[in-house]
């Protein structure tokens, strides 16, 4: 996993407060934790995309 891949993922995300896309040119990857990526991968396989439910917002 590299910073370029993470910036690609971030380019499709919007800020929950203002709705603007994140400025990926200003994003910095500070470090990696391999076991976190395994957890995220497992979570995303089951995630249905309902962020309102995820953050308890109806």
Jmol script that loads the backbone (N, CA, C; Angstrom):
load data "model"
ATOM      1  N   UNK A   1       0.853  -1.165   0.000  1.00  0.00           N
ATOM      2  CA  UNK A   1       0.000   0.000   0.000  1.00  0.00           C
ATOM      3  C   UNK A   1       0.897   1.227   0.000  1.00  0.00           C
ATOM      4  N   UNK A   2       0.620   2.173  -0.879  1.00  0.00           N
ATOM      5  CA  UNK A   2       1.451   3.374  -0.921  1.00  0.00           C
ATOM      6  C   UNK A   2       0.591   4.629  -0.852  1.00  0.00           C
ATOM      7  N   UNK A   3       1.247   5.746  -0.698  1.00  0.00           N
ATOM      8  CA  UNK A   3       0.549   7.018  -0.571  1.00  0.00           C
ATOM      9  C   UNK A   3      -0.279   7.361  -1.791  1.00  0.00           C
ATOM     10  N   UNK A   4       0.197   7.009  -2.975  1.00  0.00           N
ATOM     11  CA  UNK A   4      -0.539   7.314  -4.196  1.00  0.00           C
ATOM     12  C   UNK A   4      -1.889   6.609  -4.200  1.00  0.00           C
ATOM     13  N   UNK A   5      -1.917   5.352  -3.807  1.00  0.00           N
ATOM     14  CA  UNK A   5      -3.163   4.590  -3.744  1.00  0.00           C
ATOM     15  C   UNK A   5      -4.130   5.225  -2.740  1.00  0.00           C
ATOM     16  N   UNK A   6      -3.605   5.615  -1.584  1.00  0.00           N
ATOM     17  CA  UNK A   6      -4.459   6.236  -0.574  1.00  0.00           C
ATOM     18  C   UNK A   6      -5.014   7.567  -1.052  1.00  0.00           C
ATOM     19  N   UNK A   7      -4.230   8.331  -1.794  1.00  0.00           N
ATOM     20  CA  UNK A   7      -4.720   9.602  -2.344  1.00  0.00           C
ATOM     21  C   UNK A   7      -5.827   9.354  -3.363  1.00  0.00           C
ATOM     22  N   UNK A   8      -5.718   8.279  -4.136  1.00  0.00           N
ATOM     23  CA  UNK A   8      -6.783   7.932  -5.085  1.00  0.00           C
ATOM     24  C   UNK A   8      -8.085   7.646  -4.349  1.00  0.00           C
ATOM     25  N   UNK A   9      -7.987   6.905  -3.270  1.00  0.00           N
ATOM     26  CA  UNK A   9      -9.181   6.607  -2.471  1.00  0.00           C
ATOM     27  C   UNK A   9      -9.766   7.905  -1.914  1.00  0.00           C
ATOM     28  N   UNK A  10      -8.907   8.752  -1.377  1.00  0.00           N
ATOM     29  CA  UNK A  10      -9.366  10.002  -0.783  1.00  0.00           C
ATOM     30  C   UNK A  10      -9.995  10.943  -1.800  1.00  0.00           C
ATOM     31  N   UNK A  11      -9.581  10.868  -3.044  1.00  0.00           N
ATOM     32  CA  UNK A  11     -10.095  11.788  -4.063  1.00  0.00           C
ATOM     33  C   UNK A  11     -11.590  11.607  -4.281  1.00  0.00           C
ATOM     34  N   UNK A  12     -12.104  10.454  -3.947  1.00  0.00           N
ATOM     35  CA  UNK A  12     -13.537  10.214  -4.103  1.00  0.00           C
ATOM     36  C   UNK A  12     -14.349  10.534  -2.865  1.00  0.00           C
ATOM     37  N   UNK A  13     -13.679  10.914  -1.788  1.00  0.00           N
ATOM     38  CA  UNK A  13     -14.372  11.204  -0.535  1.00  0.00           C
ATOM     39  C   UNK A  13     -14.658  12.688  -0.405  1.00  0.00           C
ATOM     40  N   UNK A  14     -15.762  13.000   0.285  1.00  0.00           N
ATOM     41  CA  UNK A  14     -16.119  14.388   0.542  1.00  0.00           C
ATOM     42  C   UNK A  14     -16.145  14.633   2.046  1.00  0.00           C
ATOM     43  N   UNK A  15     -15.848  15.843   2.412  1.00  0.00           N
ATOM     44  CA  UNK A  15     -15.910  16.256   3.802  1.00  0.00           C
ATOM     45  C   UNK A  15     -17.363  16.184   4.279  1.00  0.00           C
ATOM     46  N   UNK A  16     -17.562  15.596   5.443  1.00  0.00           N
ATOM     47  CA  UNK A  16     -18.909  15.486   5.989  1.00  0.00           C
ATOM     48  C   UNK A  16     -19.492  16.816   6.420  1.00  0.00           C
ATOM     49  N   UNK A  17     -18.646  17.802   6.691  1.00  0.00           N
ATOM     50  CA  UNK A  17     -19.119  19.101   7.156  1.00  0.00           C
ATOM     51  C   UNK A  17     -19.473  20.041   6.003  1.00  0.00           C
ATOM     52  N   UNK A  18     -18.591  20.137   5.004  1.00  0.00           N
ATOM     53  CA  UNK A  18     -18.811  21.127   3.935  1.00  0.00           C
ATOM     54  C   UNK A  18     -19.162  20.514   2.582  1.00  0.00           C
ATOM     55  N   UNK A  19     -18.949  19.221   2.421  1.00  0.00           N
ATOM     56  CA  UNK A  19     -19.290  18.553   1.164  1.00  0.00           C
ATOM     57  C   UNK A  19     -18.250  18.669   0.067  1.00  0.00           C
ATOM     58  N   UNK A  20     -17.135  19.344   0.330  1.00  0.00           N
ATOM     59  CA  UNK A  20     -16.081  19.488  -0.671  1.00  0.00           C
ATOM     60  C   UNK A  20     -15.208  18.244  -0.698  1.00  0.00           C
ATOM     61  N   UNK A  21     -14.647  17.960  -1.886  1.00  0.00           N
ATOM     62  CA  UNK A  21     -13.698  16.855  -1.989  1.00  0.00           C
ATOM     63  C   UNK A  21     -12.414  17.236  -1.261  1.00  0.00           C
ATOM     64  N   UNK A  22     -11.742  16.242  -0.725  1.00  0.00           N
ATOM     65  CA  UNK A  22     -10.479  16.490  -0.046  1.00  0.00           C
ATOM     66  C   UNK A  22      -9.409  16.862  -1.057  1.00  0.00           C
ATOM     67  N   UNK A  23      -8.520  17.746  -0.681  1.00  0.00           N
ATOM     68  CA  UNK A  23      -7.396  18.165  -1.512  1.00  0.00           C
ATOM     69  C   UNK A  23      -6.281  17.130  -1.356  1.00  0.00           C
ATOM     70  N   UNK A  24      -6.226  16.191  -2.270  1.00  0.00           N
ATOM     71  CA  UNK A  24      -5.283  15.077  -2.138  1.00  0.00           C
ATOM     72  C   UNK A  24      -3.827  15.518  -2.306  1.00  0.00           C
ATOM     73  N   UNK A  25      -3.587  16.676  -2.929  1.00  0.00           N
ATOM     74  CA  UNK A  25      -2.216  17.168  -3.050  1.00  0.00           C
ATOM     75  C   UNK A  25      -1.650  17.562  -1.684  1.00  0.00           C
ATOM     76  N   UNK A  26      -2.540  17.822  -0.735  1.00  0.00           N
ATOM     77  CA  UNK A  26      -2.100  18.237   0.595  1.00  0.00           C
ATOM     78  C   UNK A  26      -2.182  17.102   1.611  1.00  0.00           C
ATOM     79  N   UNK A  27      -2.536  15.910   1.159  1.00  0.00           N
ATOM     80  CA  UNK A  27      -2.650  14.759   2.058  1.00  0.00           C
ATOM     81  C   UNK A  27      -1.287  14.112   2.242  1.00  0.00           C
ATOM     82  N   UNK A  28      -0.960  13.791   3.475  1.00  0.00           N
ATOM     83  CA  UNK A  28       0.299  13.124   3.779  1.00  0.00           C
ATOM     84  C   UNK A  28       0.023  11.844   4.548  1.00  0.00           C
ATOM     85  N   UNK A  29       0.665  10.779   4.129  1.00  0.00           N
ATOM     86  CA  UNK A  29       0.559   9.510   4.837  1.00  0.00           C
ATOM     87  C   UNK A  29       1.654   9.501   5.892  1.00  0.00           C
ATOM     88  N   UNK A  30       1.240   9.408   7.143  1.00  0.00           N
ATOM     89  CA  UNK A  30       2.204   9.504   8.235  1.00  0.00           C
ATOM     90  C   UNK A  30       2.826   8.169   8.596  1.00  0.00           C
ATOM     91  N   UNK A  31       2.128   7.078   8.312  1.00  0.00           N
ATOM     92  CA  UNK A  31       2.668   5.767   8.637  1.00  0.00           C
ATOM     93  C   UNK A  31       1.662   4.683   8.296  1.00  0.00           C
ATOM     94  N   UNK A  32       2.103   3.462   8.397  1.00  0.00           N
ATOM     95  CA  UNK A  32       1.276   2.309   8.065  1.00  0.00           C
ATOM     96  C   UNK A  32       1.263   1.324   9.225  1.00  0.00           C
ATOM     97  N   UNK A  33       0.142   0.716   9.400  1.00  0.00           N
ATOM     98  CA  UNK A  33       0.009  -0.365  10.372  1.00  0.00           C
ATOM     99  C   UNK A  33      -0.628  -1.526   9.616  1.00  0.00           C
ATOM    100  N   UNK A  34       0.130  -2.556   9.319  1.00  0.00           N
ATOM    101  CA  UNK A  34      -0.361  -3.649   8.485  1.00  0.00           C
ATOM    102  C   UNK A  34      -1.638  -4.266   9.035  1.00  0.00           C
ATOM    103  N   UNK A  35      -1.698  -4.502  10.340  1.00  0.00           N
ATOM    104  CA  UNK A  35      -2.884  -5.151  10.899  1.00  0.00           C
ATOM    105  C   UNK A  35      -4.122  -4.264  10.758  1.00  0.00           C
ATOM    106  N   UNK A  36      -3.940  -2.943  10.707  1.00  0.00           N
ATOM    107  CA  UNK A  36      -5.077  -2.049  10.497  1.00  0.00           C
ATOM    108  C   UNK A  36      -5.648  -2.267   9.103  1.00  0.00           C
ATOM    109  N   UNK A  37      -4.768  -2.437   8.109  1.00  0.00           N
ATOM    110  CA  UNK A  37      -5.253  -2.644   6.743  1.00  0.00           C
ATOM    111  C   UNK A  37      -6.035  -3.958   6.644  1.00  0.00           C
ATOM    112  N   UNK A  38      -5.614  -4.978   7.365  1.00  0.00           N
ATOM    113  CA  UNK A  38      -6.382  -6.227   7.361  1.00  0.00           C
ATOM    114  C   UNK A  38      -7.767  -5.986   7.940  1.00  0.00           C
ATOM    115  N   UNK A  39      -7.834  -5.228   9.050  1.00  0.00           N
ATOM    116  CA  UNK A  39      -9.120  -4.923   9.671  1.00  0.00           C
ATOM    117  C   UNK A  39     -10.009  -4.100   8.745  1.00  0.00           C
ATOM    118  N   UNK A  40      -9.427  -3.088   8.101  1.00  0.00           N
ATOM    119  CA  UNK A  40     -10.201  -2.246   7.194  1.00  0.00           C
ATOM    120  C   UNK A  40     -10.708  -3.069   6.020  1.00  0.00           C
ATOM    121  N   UNK A  41      -9.867  -3.909   5.478  1.00  0.00           N
ATOM    122  CA  UNK A  41     -10.276  -4.762   4.358  1.00  0.00           C
ATOM    123  C   UNK A  41     -11.467  -5.645   4.757  1.00  0.00           C
ATOM    124  N   UNK A  42     -11.388  -6.248   5.912  1.00  0.00           N
ATOM    125  CA  UNK A  42     -12.481  -7.098   6.394  1.00  0.00           C
ATOM    126  C   UNK A  42     -13.757  -6.281   6.585  1.00  0.00           C
ATOM    127  N   UNK A  43     -13.612  -5.095   7.151  1.00  0.00           N
ATOM    128  CA  UNK A  43     -14.774  -4.235   7.386  1.00  0.00           C
ATOM    129  C   UNK A  43     -15.418  -3.818   6.063  1.00  0.00           C
ATOM    130  N   UNK A  44     -14.612  -3.379   5.104  1.00  0.00           N
ATOM    131  CA  UNK A  44     -15.154  -2.884   3.849  1.00  0.00           C
ATOM    132  C   UNK A  44     -15.835  -3.974   3.028  1.00  0.00           C
ATOM    133  N   UNK A  45     -15.409  -5.208   3.189  1.00  0.00           N
ATOM    134  CA  UNK A  45     -16.082  -6.305   2.474  1.00  0.00           C
ATOM    135  C   UNK A  45     -17.529  -6.431   2.929  1.00  0.00           C
ATOM    136  N   UNK A  46     -17.808  -6.067   4.174  1.00  0.00           N
ATOM    137  CA  UNK A  46     -19.156  -6.205   4.725  1.00  0.00           C
ATOM    138  C   UNK A  46     -19.920  -4.881   4.778  1.00  0.00           C
ATOM    139  N   UNK A  47     -19.257  -3.754   4.576  1.00  0.00           N
ATOM    140  CA  UNK A  47     -19.887  -2.442   4.699  1.00  0.00           C
ATOM    141  C   UNK A  47     -20.860  -2.215   3.556  1.00  0.00           C
ATOM    142  N   UNK A  48     -22.083  -1.767   3.880  1.00  0.00           N
ATOM    143  CA  UNK A  48     -23.118  -1.573   2.862  1.00  0.00           C
ATOM    144  C   UNK A  48     -23.177  -0.151   2.319  1.00  0.00           C
ATOM    145  N   UNK A  49     -22.279   0.722   2.779  1.00  0.00           N
ATOM    146  CA  UNK A  49     -22.236   2.086   2.274  1.00  0.00           C
ATOM    147  C   UNK A  49     -23.134   3.064   3.004  1.00  0.00           C
ATOM    148  N   UNK A  50     -23.822   2.623   4.041  1.00  0.00           N
ATOM    149  CA  UNK A  50     -24.730   3.487   4.786  1.00  0.00           C
ATOM    150  C   UNK A  50     -23.957   4.237   5.875  1.00  0.00           C
ATOM    151  N   UNK A  51     -23.405   5.403   5.492  1.00  0.00           N
ATOM    152  CA  UNK A  51     -22.612   6.181   6.442  1.00  0.00           C
ATOM    153  C   UNK A  51     -23.484   6.810   7.531  1.00  0.00           C
ATOM    154  N   UNK A  52     -24.726   7.157   7.201  1.00  0.00           N
ATOM    155  CA  UNK A  52     -25.615   7.725   8.225  1.00  0.00           C
ATOM    156  C   UNK A  52     -25.802   6.735   9.356  1.00  0.00           C
ATOM    157  N   UNK A  53     -26.025   5.471   9.017  1.00  0.00           N
ATOM    158  CA  UNK A  53     -26.167   4.449  10.047  1.00  0.00           C
ATOM    159  C   UNK A  53     -24.853   4.232  10.779  1.00  0.00           C
ATOM    160  N   UNK A  54     -23.762   4.277  10.054  1.00  0.00           N
ATOM    161  CA  UNK A  54     -22.445   4.078  10.658  1.00  0.00           C
ATOM    162  C   UNK A  54     -22.178   5.100  11.754  1.00  0.00           C
ATOM    163  N   UNK A  55     -22.570   6.360  11.486  1.00  0.00           N
ATOM    164  CA  UNK A  55     -22.320   7.419  12.455  1.00  0.00           C
ATOM    165  C   UNK A  55     -23.577   7.788  13.251  1.00  0.00           C
ATOM    166  N   UNK A  56     -24.548   6.891  13.256  1.00  0.00           N
ATOM    167  CA  UNK A  56     -25.790   7.074  14.012  1.00  0.00           C
ATOM    168  C   UNK A  56     -26.536   8.338  13.666  1.00  0.00           C
ATOM    169  N   UNK A  57     -26.565   8.667  12.388  1.00  0.00           N
ATOM    170  CA  UNK A  57     -27.335   9.825  11.916  1.00  0.00           C
ATOM    171  C   UNK A  57     -28.419   9.327  10.995  1.00  0.00           C
ATOM    172  N   UNK A  58     -29.622   9.674  11.290  1.00  0.00           N
ATOM    173  CA  UNK A  58     -30.759   9.220  10.478  1.00  0.00           C
ATOM    174  C   UNK A  58     -31.136  10.246   9.439  1.00  0.00           C
TER     175      UNK A  58
END
end "model"
wireframe off; spacefill off
backbone 0.3
color backbone group
